């Protein structure tokens, strides 16, 4: 138990340590060619991140355990900065920063993220220990969806920076999923 707790604290410290320096990702430019996959990936990830930010905001204020609040704070800082970067790339390419929310618009690539207003409303109603369990389960699924979208970008994107970002998303969200699974089991 103590080893798990120490692992969580170290992981959170590493995540937060990276957040202590001024964010620089918005300064990264996605120059060079891009294709429709790059645009779609960024648009969908902006929407996905906005949902994630809504979820972690609830966890920051309502989770009983400090480890979960620390994880939520780290995700908040990281994903807020990533939204800034992604929207700047889309603006640089003169593309919309929002995504078409019609399910049929995304049927060819797996659809939109599964986390929607209903899931967020249900989480908002959860109380006490049930909240934390519900948050971790929902956010594991949410981050798994980010991994899947990042894999699609890595396979089909054309822009080197967008693909490098997708690789970072895939690795960091997979790490977060493992951390949350440990939290669920502790």
C-alpha positions, 0 to 999 in steps of 0.5 A: 500500500505504501509503495503504491501511494509513493508511486502515485505521489512521485508520478503526480510530482513529475506531472506537476513538475513539468507544469511549474515551468511556463508552458511552451507548447503553444509556441510550437508551430505545425509548419509544413504540409497537413492533410484532412486527418491532421485537421480532424484529429486536432478538431476532435482533440480540442473537443475531447480536451474540453470535455476532459477539462470539465471532468477534471474540474469536478475531480479537483473540487470533489475528490476525497483523495489528494492523489486524485486531485493532484492528477486532476490538477496536472491534467488540467494544466497540461490539457489547457495548454494543449488546447491553446496549441491545437487551436493555434495550429488550426488557425495557422492552417485557416481551419475551424477550431470546432468539430462537427458534432453530428455523429454521421460526420465522424462515422468513418473514423470511429465517431466522436468521443463517448464522453458526453453531457449525459455522462458528465451530468451523471458524474456531477450527481455522484456523491462521496466515494462513489464520485471518485470511483465514477470519475476514475472509471469515466476518465479512464475510458475518456483517456483511452479514447484519446489514445485511439484518436492519437493512433489514428493520427500517427497512422494517417496524418501528414504533419510532422508536429501533429504526428509528434503531438499524437505520439506524446498524447498516446504515451502520456494518456496510456500512463495516466490510465495506468495511474488511474487503474492503480488508484482504483485498486488502492 
